[in-house]
């Protein structure tokens, strides 16, 4: 399984010299399974660059596009996803439907005059639209499960397992507050248990969080606590605040590593061996 983040920012794109190392695009992940199956999580602005890269092969593109939720920063790149306009490409979109309507309505509303000049019906690729249910989903040779997160609206995290390896994508999740408490902390721990990689919302510092309680995002410390309790092998900070520079994100990663070292000094047994880093738009993570 290979994982690449094409977008790592939350809320709004943050281009510029101070964000070039970790990237300024909003959420989009590419997951390649062992059998070649392509899975795309979220269609923030990062999906534009992913689409251009996919087009270089000159071959028909087939993929599942899975939406964690439909807040603007997680869908705003879809109208600029070039493969969607090309005949012969095939996509299955899996998402939670809007209240009272289906998945299709999400994209019809996204690509409608006067906000966008091309309608969803004008796209050349073949689309299959599928509602996200409560059961497991088979994706090629992998199995995917989901769990709700603590975020305004219907928002979900996903776990993909293939050949004994597991990856959890848990963006937009407020672990600390009772303001949005759909799922207890312990259930998220069980969902993430033993994952080889956890990519989790770590948008705020403690000071920033005091002003954003109930907005549906976590601090780096609460996300780290989840990763430690779940015993994951690798933990990636994600959904970076658009106001955080690369240097600021470096500082948050170092604070995470410092906290792990401090806990290990207090432990006589069962040392924390987890690798901690921040998701960026260049690295390919192999499981």
N, C-alpha and C positions, 0 to 999 in steps of 0.2 A: 504494500500500500504506500503510495506517495502522495504527499499533501503539500500544496502551495497556496499561500495567501496572496490573492491579487488585490485585496483591499483590507485594511486593518483599522481604519478610523471609525469613530462613531459620530452620529448626528449630522455631520456635514463634511464634505471634502476639505482637506487642509493642505493645499499645494504650497510649495515654497522651499527656500533654502534650509529652513530649520526642521523640515519634516522629510527630507529626501531619503534618509537612511531607512527609516521604518515605513515610509510611504504615506501618502495623503489621501488615498482613495477609500471610499466607504465599503462595507463588508462584501467580500466574495472569496470563496475557497474552491480550489480545484482538488478533487480527490481521484486518484487513479488506482484502480484495483489491480491485483495480479493478472486477472484475465483481460485487462484492457478497458474494462467498464469505466466510463467517465461520469462522475457525480459532481455537480456544481451546487454548493450551498450559498444561497442568497445572491441577489443580483444588484448590489450596490454599484457605484461607479467603477469598481475594479473589474467588473465583467466586460467592460469595453476592451481593455487590454488583453484579457483572456481570449475574447472572441477574435481579435486580430491575430493572436498567436495560433489559435486553432485553424484559422483560414490558411496558414502557410503550408499545411500538409497537402492541400489540393484534393483531399479525399472527403467523402460525405461524413458529416459529423453526427454522432448519436450520443445523447446524454440525458441524464435525469437532472432537472433543476429543482432543488428542494428549498423552500422558503421557511426560515425560522419564524418569520412574521412579516407583516406588510407595512411596517413603518417606513417612512419615505427613504431613509438612508439605506434600507435593505432591498429596495426595488428600483431606485431611481436610474440605475444604469441599464435596465433591460431594453428600453427603446434604442439604445446605441450598441446593442449586441449584434454585430454584423451577421453572424451565422443564422440568426433568426430570419433574415431576409432572403436566404438562398434556398432554392428548390432542391430537394433531395436530402436535406438535413432533417433529422428527426429528434424531437425533444418531448420528454414526458415531464410535465410540471406537477410537482406534489406540494400542496399547500393547504392550510386551513381555510375553508370557504368563508366569505363574508356572511354576516348574519342575514338570513333571508335570501341569499343568492349563492351561486356557485363560484368556483375558482376563476372561471372565465371572466367574471365581472371585475376582478382585480385588474386584469390587463386591459379590458375595455375602458375602464375608468382612467387607467394610467396613460393610455394613448388615445386621447379624445380631444377634438377641437374645443376651445381655442388654445389648449395647453400643449398639444403636439399635433403636427400636421399629417401624420400617417397613422391610420387605425390598425388595431390588432388584426383585423380580417385581411389586411393587405400584406401581411407577412408571407413570405414564400415557403418557409419550412413547414413541415408537418408537425402539429402539436397534439399531444394527448394530455388532457387535464384531469388530474386525479386528486380527490379530496383526501387529506391526511386523516386517518382514523386512529384508533387506539392500539391496533395490533402491530406485529412485526412486519417489516417489508423486506422482501428478497431483492437484492440489487446485484445482478451478476452472481458471483460466487460468495457474496457477502450478505450479512443479515444486519438490518438497521432497526433500532428501537428508538422510541421517543419518550420525552417526559416534559411536562409543562414547566415553565420557569416563572419567576416572580417579576413580572413586567406588565405594564398597562396593555390591555388587549390580549388576544390569544397568541402566546409566544411559546416556542418549543425548542428544546435541546435534542441533539441526536447522538446516538452511539452506533458506530459502524464496526463490525467484527468480521475479520477475514483471516483464515489460516492461523488462528490462535493469537492474532494481534487485534488491538482495539483502540479506537480513537473516539473521543467525545468532543463535540462542538457545542459549547454552552455559552452563547453570547446573550447580552441583554438580560441579566439576571441579578436581582437585588437580594443578596443573601442575609443582610444584617437587620433590616427593618421589619417591623410588624405592619407597616403601612400597606405593603403589598405582600400578603402571606398566603399564596395559593398552595405552595408545596413546602413542607418542613425541610429544614437544613439536612436532617438525617436521611431523608429520601433522596436528596441530591447526592449525598455521600454514597449511598448504596448504588445509585445509577452510575457513578463515576468509578466505583471500586476497581482497583487494579488496572486501570486503563494505561496503555503504553504512552498515550498522549492526551492531555486535557488542554484545550484552548478555551479560555474563560474570560468573560468580561472583567476587566480590572481598571475601570475608567477613572476612578477618583482616588485622591489622597483622603486621609481622615478629615482634614480641614475642609476640603472641597465638599465632602459628603454631607457635612453639617448643613449645607445650604441646598442640598439636592435630595433630601430624604423623600422617598415616594416616587422618584423619577424612574426607578427600575434598573439601577446600575449598582455595581459593587465597588468597594475599595480594593486595592491590591492586597491588603492584609486579610480581608475576609475571603477573597478568592484563594489566597495562599493557604489559609486554614482549611478550606474545602479540599484542596489538592493534597495536603498532608494527611488529613483524616481518611481520604479515599485511597491513599497509598499509590498514587499514580507515579509512573516512571519519569515523565516529562510534563512540565507545566508551562504553558505559554500565556503571557499577559496579552489581552486582546481588547478590541473596541476602544482604542486609545482616544483620549479626549482631544478634540481638534486644537485645543489651546496648549497641548503639551508638545514641546519641542523634542527632538531626538535626544538631546542632553537630559531633558527631564525624564524621558522614558528610561534612559540608561540609569538614572538615579533610582527609579522605582525598582528596576531589576536588581541593582546592588542592594537595596534595602531588603528585598526578598531573600537574597542569598545570605545577607548578614543575619536575618532572622533565623534562617535554617542553621547557620553555623552556631548561633547562640543556643538554639534548642538542642543541638547535638552535644554541645559542651555540658548541658545539664542531664543528658541521657547516658546511662551506663550501657544500655542495651537498645536494640532496635533503632539504630541510627537512621536518620532521614537521608536517603541516597538520591532523592529526586533532583533532576536537572531543571533549573528555572531560567527562562529567557523571555524575551518579548517577541511576538510575531512581527515579521516584516514582509515586504513585498518581493523579496529576492530569493530567500532560502527555500529549498525543497527538503521537506522532512520525510525521511524514509523509515517505515516501520517494518 
